[in-house]
Amino acid sequence: MAMNLGPTLGTQDDDEVIGTINTTPLVDVMLVLLIIFLITIPVVTTSIKVDLPKEQNVVREAKPETVVISVNRAGQIYLYDTPMQSNQDLQTRLQKFAAMKPQPDVQIRGDAQSAFESVGRVMYAVQRAGITQVGFITDPAP
């Protein structure tokens, strides 16, 4: 059994050619590729199959029977152009529309700077009145 302890004193083997391949850069590249694949594969694959709706930017025309409720920046509520004194007043007026057959659509126009609470109160009044068709009117994004 022989053992190589390196060059011995008196021998000059410093110019010897190394016949092995340096695999350190190859391992580094492979680890980077492995990390990239591990990060990107969960993004590409999803576990739940869902048919997503197709978006259409269709301009909806307001029908004469459409009920328009507006909320300005200060939180004041308007039914068409008539200011409402309270949420109860709005709800009683909306119950008349809810009794119609077929029910008219309700469109809520909320100011972008208004508090969400004001629009939430309108939504609550519409729900309490029993109206099922509710939509929000927005400006198209630039």
TORBARO-126187 format. One record per residue (C-alpha): residue number from 1; x, y, z. Coordinates in nm, 3 decimals, decimal comma, padded with zeros to 5 digits, always signed. Example, Ala and Ser with C-alpha at 12.3 -4.5 7.8 and 13.67 -1.06 7.14 Angstrom:
  nr    east   north      up
   1 +01,230 -00,450 +00,780
   2 +01,367 -00,106 +00,714
end
This chain:
  nr    east   north      up
   1 +00,000 +00,000 +00,000
   2 +00,158 +00,323 -00,113
   3 +00,083 +00,676 -00,007
   4 +00,169 +00,997 -00,193
   5 +00,272 +01,274 +00,043
   6 +00,352 +01,525 -00,225
   7 +00,689 +01,620 -00,365
   8 +00,981 +01,517 -00,158
   9 +01,275 +01,735 -00,089
  10 +01,504 +01,750 -00,376
  11 +01,250 +01,684 -00,653
  12 +01,117 +01,961 -00,876
  13 +00,758 +01,864 -00,975
  14 +00,613 +02,221 -00,978
  15 +00,576 +02,218 -01,356
  16 +00,366 +01,905 -01,361
  17 +00,043 +01,926 -01,571
  18 -00,278 +01,871 -01,379
  19 -00,500 +01,633 -01,573
  20 -00,828 +01,686 -01,378
  21 -01,120 +01,914 -01,466
  22 -01,205 +02,200 -01,232
  23 -01,576 +02,146 -01,164
  24 -01,630 +02,432 -00,917
  25 -01,761 +02,684 -01,179
  26 -01,988 +02,416 -01,324
  27 -02,136 +02,342 -00,981
  28 -02,190 +02,715 -00,918
  29 -02,378 +02,756 -01,246
  30 -02,591 +02,450 -01,180
  31 -02,686 +02,574 -00,830
  32 -02,792 +02,912 -00,970
  33 -03,006 +02,743 -01,236
  34 -03,161 +02,514 -00,974
  35 -03,255 +02,813 -00,756
  36 -03,407 +02,996 -01,054
  37 -03,618 +02,691 -01,146
  38 -03,732 +02,640 -00,787
  39 -03,847 +03,001 -00,767
  40 -04,024 +03,020 -01,104
  41 -04,203 +02,682 -01,115
  42 -04,460 +02,760 -00,839
  43 -04,547 +03,085 -01,018
  44 -04,617 +02,906 -01,345
  45 -04,820 +02,621 -01,205
  46 -05,132 +02,664 -00,995
  47 -05,311 +02,396 -00,803
  48 -05,672 +02,507 -00,861
  49 -05,824 +02,518 -01,208
  50 -06,037 +02,832 -01,242
  51 -06,203 +02,969 -01,554
  52 -06,137 +03,340 -01,525
  53 -06,387 +03,582 -01,676
  54 -06,288 +03,763 -01,991
  55 -06,276 +04,137 -01,949
  56 -06,466 +04,357 -02,185
  57 -06,469 +04,732 -02,180
  58 -06,826 +04,788 -02,291
  59 -06,991 +05,122 -02,244
  60 -07,317 +05,072 -02,060
  61 -07,595 +05,299 -02,158
  62 -07,818 +05,427 -01,882
  63 -08,178 +05,323 -01,936
  64 -08,454 +05,561 -01,832
  65 -08,550 +05,329 -01,547
  66 -08,196 +05,320 -01,405
  67 -08,169 +05,465 -01,054
  68 -07,861 +05,685 -01,009
  69 -07,726 +05,750 -00,660
  70 -07,435 +05,993 -00,625
  71 -07,201 +06,052 -00,331
  72 -06,999 +06,374 -00,343
  73 -06,663 +06,445 -00,181
  74 -06,824 +06,566 +00,143
  75 -07,028 +06,244 +00,174
  76 -07,365 +06,398 +00,080
  77 -07,594 +06,143 -00,087
  78 -07,811 +06,230 -00,388
  79 -08,088 +06,025 -00,547
  80 -08,077 +06,151 -00,904
  81 -08,033 +06,523 -00,826
  82 -08,228 +06,530 -00,498
  83 -08,018 +06,543 -00,180
  84 -08,110 +06,281 +00,080
  85 -08,141 +06,392 +00,442
  86 -08,056 +06,052 +00,592
  87 -07,991 +05,691 +00,505
  88 -08,341 +05,603 +00,624
  89 -08,485 +05,853 +00,375
  90 -08,280 +05,692 +00,096
  91 -08,387 +05,343 +00,202
  92 -08,759 +05,428 +00,202
  93 -08,733 +05,579 -00,145
  94 -08,539 +05,278 -00,272
  95 -08,805 +05,040 -00,140
  96 -09,045 +05,192 -00,394
  97 -08,802 +05,101 -00,672
  98 -08,752 +04,752 -00,524
  99 -09,127 +04,687 -00,549
 100 -09,123 +04,744 -00,928
 101 -09,132 +04,445 -01,160
 102 -08,872 +04,415 -01,309
 103 -08,646 +04,590 -01,064
 104 -08,448 +04,879 -01,210
 105 -08,070 +04,880 -01,203
 106 -07,905 +05,098 -00,937
 107 -07,586 +05,279 -01,031
 108 -07,373 +05,427 -00,753
 109 -07,147 +05,717 -00,849
 110 -06,896 +05,778 -00,571
 111 -06,646 +06,063 -00,576
 112 -06,289 +05,934 -00,575
 113 -06,204 +06,161 -00,281
 114 -06,508 +06,067 -00,071
 115 -06,478 +05,848 +00,235
 116 -06,555 +05,481 +00,180
 117 -06,796 +05,500 +00,473
 118 -07,035 +05,719 +00,271
 119 -07,044 +05,475 -00,020
 120 -07,075 +05,186 +00,226
 121 -07,382 +05,346 +00,382
 122 -07,539 +05,376 +00,036
 123 -07,464 +05,011 -00,037
 124 -07,619 +04,912 +00,295
 125 -07,935 +05,115 +00,221
 126 -07,963 +04,955 -00,124
 127 -07,925 +04,609 +00,028
 128 -08,180 +04,680 +00,302
 129 -08,427 +04,806 +00,041
 130 -08,406 +04,468 -00,138
 131 -08,254 +04,581 -00,468
 132 -08,046 +04,313 -00,640
 133 -07,894 +04,489 -00,943
 134 -07,623 +04,729 -00,821
 135 -07,332 +04,868 -01,018
 136 -07,061 +05,129 -00,974
 137 -06,991 +05,400 -01,228
 138 -06,624 +05,485 -01,283
 139 -06,420 +05,678 -01,531
 140 -06,202 +05,466 -01,760
 141 -05,835 +05,451 -01,668
 142 -05,610 +05,669 -01,885
end
